[in-house]
């Protein structure tokens, strides 16, 4: 082989190697770019509320450029807005967020809602909430921690001297009560629950039942909601938070004295019972009869037959059913007719603005009482009472003539659901 062919051959081999290297490099570039893009997508990013109070830190979810950031931001800012609207609070502006929610990658069985509060280098208070598995976190637990973080930040940002004493921590039951009483429906559910216990003598004596409130039980959660609804009625929440801003630790005994306007337990108990008595006649849900309304109405379906003028001195007082009153009419006509007249005036008050079924039931019983007060025959009275009891059965069943439900029910704290 001559020199020229040998040189040519070597050059050809070199060109082939170079082409192979270039081709390999071209294949590697997209792969490297893909790895860089994937790494960037996995880096956490921040979404902030308009006022800067809330920040959501989360990485992108494959196929969704916002991941959990936008849903969590909307959820949190909506809840904060509800709290501010319900209680007339406004969060003072400050540099940096006061609430930061970290939505982690979810590659764990940990579904807790983990809250930690502390101060940044500039001294500003910040609450950080960590969601290891945000797709399965408890919504109720997250709501509670958001409200607690809001109350904590509000007290801190309203300190008279930002460089002075730190604000005191709000009790967790207060946050739970603020959460439950932020809507009229939630507050009314708690009022009905307390009324139910009170009317059946199951409610612990006041103020004992609310001196050591916890949120581990449904009962204490409802008590917390009831107390905060009462605070809202008396515009006491802001004043309570301002006390925390001054660095004064929460004192439950002093709070109850402010709430009732009484220092002695007996005075507080009287105010508490007087409020429940007033609420027992209040229309909490206009146009509908709740379970409490129905039970309270049914408790009135008895007659207090008391001695009247002309009866023997030893005449007894009877509290009897309407059916029994029909039989008693023959023995004590004046006393029964007088009692029926009083009940006829009283009973409709328990049905006012509580829906058509309740109104029809009250009207049926009123017709019976009118005839009882007039001393009608037993046959006629039993016929009218049968009609009234039929109306009551329809009311309890909660169905109107179109088969639609006409009643509301007592509500316990809602079952935890997950952010999906």
Secondary structure by P-SEA (a helix, b strand, c coil): ccaaaaaaaaaaaaaaaaaaaaaaaaaaaaaaaaaaaaaaaacbbbbbcccccbbbbbcccccccccaaaaaaaaaaaaaaaaaaacbbbbbbcccccbbbbbcccccccccbbbbbbbccccbbbbbbbccccccccaaaaaaaaaaaaaaaaaaaaccccccbbbbbccaaaaaaaaaaccaaaaaaaaaaaaaaaaacccccccccccccccccaaaaaaaaaaaaaaaaaccaaaaaaaaaacccccaaaaaaaacccccaaaaaaaaaaaaaaaaacccccccccaaaaaaaaaaccccccccccccccbbbbbccaaaaaaaccccaaaaaaaaaaaaaccccccccccaaaaaaaaaaaaaaaaaaacccaaaaaaaaaaaaaaaaaaaacccccccccbbbbbccccccccc
